[in-house]
Structures are given as structure tokens and as C-alpha cells.
Amino acid sequence: MMTKAKSGLKDKIIGKAKEVEGKITDDKLREAEGKAQQAKGKLKDKAAKVKKDIQEKD
């Protein structure tokens, strides 16, 4: 089972690859998709951290 943190890392890595691919091929849409996927990964990381912090308080 993949945790949200690992899933977030995966999204950040794949997103960066898409962004670089878009820059190399001058494909602005692909570049934007990559940036969006990276943002999604960062959000997943933050959500996992908040969840962990809440669980530690209980």
C-alpha cells in the first residue's frame, strides 16, 4: 500500500519529468501539466504531515 507521502513524492518526480519534457519539446501544455502534478504532490505531502501531526496529538 502506498502512503500519501510516497504518493506525493511520486507525483513530484513524474511532474518534474513532464515539466522538463515540456521545456525540451517547447510544449507549454505538457510543461503546465508537470507543474500541476508537482503541486499535487506537494499538497499530498502536506496533507500526510497534517494527518501525522493530528494522530501524534491523540
C-alpha positions in Angstrom: 0.0 0.0 0.0 1.3 3.4 -1.0 1.2 6.1 1.7 0.2 9.7 0.8 3.8 10.8 1.4 5.1 8.3 -1.1 2.3 9.1 -3.5 3.2 12.8 -3.1 6.9 12.1 -3.9 5.8 10.0 -7.0 3.7 12.9 -8.2 6.5 15.4 -7.7 9.0 13.2 -9.6 6.7 12.5 -12.5 5.6 16.1 -12.6 9.2 17.3 -12.8 9.8 14.9 -15.7 6.8 16.2 -17.5 7.8 19.8 -16.9 11.3 19.2 -18.3 9.9 17.2 -21.2 7.6 20.2 -22.0 10.5 22.6 -21.8 12.7 20.5 -24.1 9.9 20.0 -26.7 8.6 23.5 -26.3 5.2 22.1 -25.3 3.7 24.6 -22.9 0.7 22.4 -22.1 3.0 19.5 -21.1 5.1 21.8 -19.0 2.0 23.1 -17.2 0.7 19.6 -16.6 4.1 18.8 -15.0 3.9 21.9 -12.7 0.3 21.0 -11.8 1.3 17.4 -10.9 4.2 18.7 -8.8 1.8 20.9 -6.9 -0.5 17.9 -6.4 2.4 16.0 -4.9 3.3 18.9 -2.6 -0.3 19.0 -1.4 -0.3 15.3 -0.7 2.9 15.7 1.3 1.4 18.5 3.4 -1.8 16.5 4.0 0.1 13.5 5.1 2.1 15.7 7.5 -1.0 17.2 9.0 -2.6 13.8 9.4 0.5 12.6 11.2 0.6 15.6 13.5 -3.0 15.1 14.4 -2.5 11.4 15.2 0.5 12.2 17.4 -1.6 14.6 19.5 -4.1 11.9 20.3 
